[in-house]
């Protein structure tokens, strides 16, 4: 039996249309929003509108705020300090709240949900969602694929 597939996606360079095509084409059943704050200046990517767009596409939405990056990690990301972001986020993953949310995510994957982790940054290496995927992989064998929405 092969490891479950977990995808990740960043919407930084995507339109709502290209984003929805990418997750739908990947067979995503549940989009897991791992932003600490599920709002966005980008139209269509704030929590309520995003959830509605996903529902129209037949995809569920779940916000796991506890897996979001703490404020100091978001500041490091904005400053391009990716090593600092990773350090801050690894410490955050050891907190009870983050651990509980990671456990909830693992339960969803174990139950057979095809999940996709969402955050802002287009480049997975510059985003904490890669660290979430790695932490998930430490508790449960998963195959991780990073989706890159392409605009026509």
C-alpha positions in Angstrom: 0.0 0.0 0.0 1.4 3.4 -1.0 1.7 6.4 1.3 -1.2 8.9 1.2 -0.6 11.9 -1.0 -0.6 15.3 0.7 -0.4 18.4 -1.5 0.5 21.9 -0.7 -0.2 25.2 -2.5 0.6 28.9 -2.2 -1.7 31.5 -3.8 0.8 34.3 -4.0 1.1 34.3 -7.8 -2.3 32.6 -8.6 -5.6 33.8 -9.7 -8.7 32.3 -8.0 -9.3 30.4 -11.3 -5.8 28.9 -11.6 -5.8 28.0 -7.9 -9.1 26.2 -8.1 -8.0 24.3 -11.3 -4.8 23.2 -9.6 -6.5 21.8 -6.5 -9.4 20.2 -8.4 -7.0 18.6 -11.0 -4.9 17.2 -8.1 -8.0 15.5 -6.7 -8.0 17.5 -3.4 -11.0 16.8 -1.2 -10.2 19.1 1.7 -8.2 22.3 1.6 -6.5 22.8 5.0 -5.7 26.5 5.6 -2.6 26.7 7.7 -2.5 30.5 7.9 -2.6 32.0 11.4 -4.9 34.7 10.0 -7.2 33.5 7.3 -7.6 36.8 5.6 -6.0 38.1 2.5 -5.7 41.3 0.5 -6.0 39.1 -2.6 -9.6 38.9 -3.7 -11.1 35.4 -3.3 -8.5 34.2 -0.8 -10.0 35.4 2.5 -11.5 32.6 4.6 -15.2 33.0 3.8 -14.9 33.7 0.1 -12.2 30.9 -0.3 -14.5 28.4 1.5 -17.4 29.4 -0.8 -15.3 29.1 -4.0 -14.0 25.7 -2.8 -17.5 24.5 -2.0 -18.7 25.4 -5.5 -15.8 23.2 -6.8 -16.8 20.3 -4.5 -13.9 20.8 -2.1 -14.1 21.1 1.6 -12.3 23.8 3.7 -10.8 23.6 7.2 -8.8 26.4 8.9 -6.2 25.0 11.3 -5.1 28.2 12.9 -2.9 26.5 15.4 -0.6 25.4 12.5 -0.2 29.1 11.4 3.1 30.9 11.7 3.4 33.1 14.8 3.7 36.9 14.2 7.5 36.9 14.5 7.7 34.1 11.9 5.5 36.1 9.5 7.8 39.1 10.0 10.9 37.0 9.2 9.2 35.7 6.1 8.3 39.2 4.9 12.0 40.2 5.5 13.2 37.2 3.4 14.8 35.6 6.5 13.7 32.1 5.6 16.2 30.3 8.0 14.8 32.4 10.9 11.2 31.6 9.8 12.1 27.9 9.9 13.6 28.2 13.3 10.7 30.1 14.8 8.2 27.7 13.2 10.0 24.6 14.5 9.7 26.0 18.0 6.0 26.7 17.4 5.4 23.1 16.3 6.4 21.9 19.7 3.6 23.9 21.4 0.6 22.0 22.6 -1.8 24.0 20.3 0.3 23.2 17.2 0.8 19.6 18.2 -3.0 19.1 18.7 -3.7 20.6 15.2 -1.0 18.5 13.6 -2.6 15.4 15.3 -6.0 16.5 13.8 -4.4 16.8 10.4 -2.8 13.4 10.7 -6.2 11.9 11.6 -7.8 13.4 8.5 -5.0 11.9 6.3 -5.3 8.5 8.1 -9.1 8.6 7.4 -8.3 8.8 3.7 -9.0 12.5 3.1 -7.0 13.9 0.1 -5.8 17.1 1.8 -3.9 20.1 0.5 -2.1 22.6 2.8 -2.7 26.2 1.9 -0.6 29.3 2.7 0.4 32.4 0.8 4.0 32.0 -0.5 4.3 30.6 -4.0 7.7 29.0 -3.3 7.2 26.1 -0.9 10.8 26.4 0.5 10.0 29.9 1.6 6.8 28.9 3.4 6.0 27.1 6.7 3.6 24.8 4.9 6.7 22.7 3.9 7.5 22.4 7.6 3.9 21.3 8.3 4.2 18.7 5.6 7.5 17.5 7.0 6.1 17.3 10.5 3.2 15.3 9.2 5.6 13.0 7.5 7.4 12.4 10.8 4.2 11.0 12.4 2.7 9.2 9.3 4.2 8.1 6.0 3.0 10.5 3.3 4.0 11.5 -0.2 4.1 15.3 -0.5 3.6 17.2 -3.8 3.7 21.0 -4.1 1.2 22.4 -6.5 2.1 25.4 -8.6 -0.9 27.1 -10.1 -0.3 28.3 -13.6 -2.2 31.2 -15.2 -3.1 30.9 -18.9 
